Amino acid sequence: MKRAEQLEKTRQAILKTATKLFLQNGFGETSTRDIAKQIGITQPALYHHFSDKEVLYLDVMTKLSGKIRQEINKVMRKHKLTPEEQLFEIVRVLKKHHPLSIYDQYNQAMQLLSKSAQQKLNMIFTMDYLEPIGDYFKQPAVKLRPDLLPKEAAELFLASLSPIFGTYQRIGGHSITAEQRDKLILDCIINGLAKR
C-alpha cells in the first residue's frame, strides 16, 4: 500500500473512532489518547493528522452534522407525512446519530472549547440542527405559537428531547416499546402535559 493510501486509511480510522467516542462520551470525556489506543496508533501519529483535539472534534461534528442536515431535509420533503409524523422522523434521525442528548453534549463542549472553536461549533449547530428544525416549525400546518420564532422553537425542542435519549427515568414504564415511549414524550413536548 502506498504511503498516501495508508495515511488516508489512518485518517479515516481516526475520524470513525473519534466520532464514536465523542458521541458516546462527549468532548470532555474523550481524550486523543483514548482514540489513538482504540485504533492501535500512537498519540503523535494521531497529531500528524489532526493538530489537536478541538480540530478533530470540529471535523467530526462538521461531517456528522452535514449528514444530519441532509437527512432532516429529506424528511421535510416527504409532504405526505403529517406534521407529527415529520417531527417523529426528525427525532429518529437525531437518535440514529446521537446516543446521548444533543443539547447536553453541545453545552458541555461549549464550556470546554476555546472561543474560536466555540464560534465554529455554534455555526455548525445553528446551520445543521437549528435551521432545518426551524424550517419544520415554519410550516403553516405546524401552527407555531405567534410569540415564538421558528429558531427559538427549534432550540426549545432540542433542549426538551433529553428524555428521548434515555437520560432520565423510563417514562411510560416497562410495558411500552421504545418507539411508543418516544412518541409519548414527543406528544408531551408538543402538546403539553394537561388535557385541553
C-alpha positions, 0 to 999 in steps of 0.5 A: 500500500502506498504511503498516501493510501495508508495515511488516508486509511489512518485518517479515516480510522481516526475520524470513525473512532473519534466520532464514536467516542465523542458521541458516546462520551462527549468532548470532555470525556474523550481524550486523543489518547483514548482514540489513538489506543482504540485504533492501535496508533500512537498519540503523535501519529494521531497529531500528524493528522489532526493538530489537536483535539478541538480540530478533530472534534470540529471535523467530526461534528462538521461531517456528522452534522452535514449528514444530519442536515441532509437527512432532516431535509429529506424528511421535510420533503416527504409532504405526505407525512403529517406534521407529527409524523415529520417531527417523529422522523426528525427525532429518529434521525437525531437518535440514529446519530446521537446516543446521548442528548444533543443539547447536553453534549453541545453545552458541555463542549461549549464550556470546554472549547476555546472561543474560536472553536466555540464560534465554529461549533455554534455555526455548525449547530445553528446551520445543521440542527437549528435551521432545518428544525426551524424550517419544520416549525415554519410550516403553516400546518405546524401552527407555531405559537405567534410569540415564538420564532421558528429558531427559538422553537427549534432550540426549545425542542432540542433542549426538551428531547433529553428524555428521548435519549434515555437520560432520565427515568423510563417514562411510560414504564416497562410495558411500552416499546421504545418507539411508543415511549418516544412518541409519548414524550414527543406528544408531551413536548408538543402538546403539553402535559394537561388535557385541553 
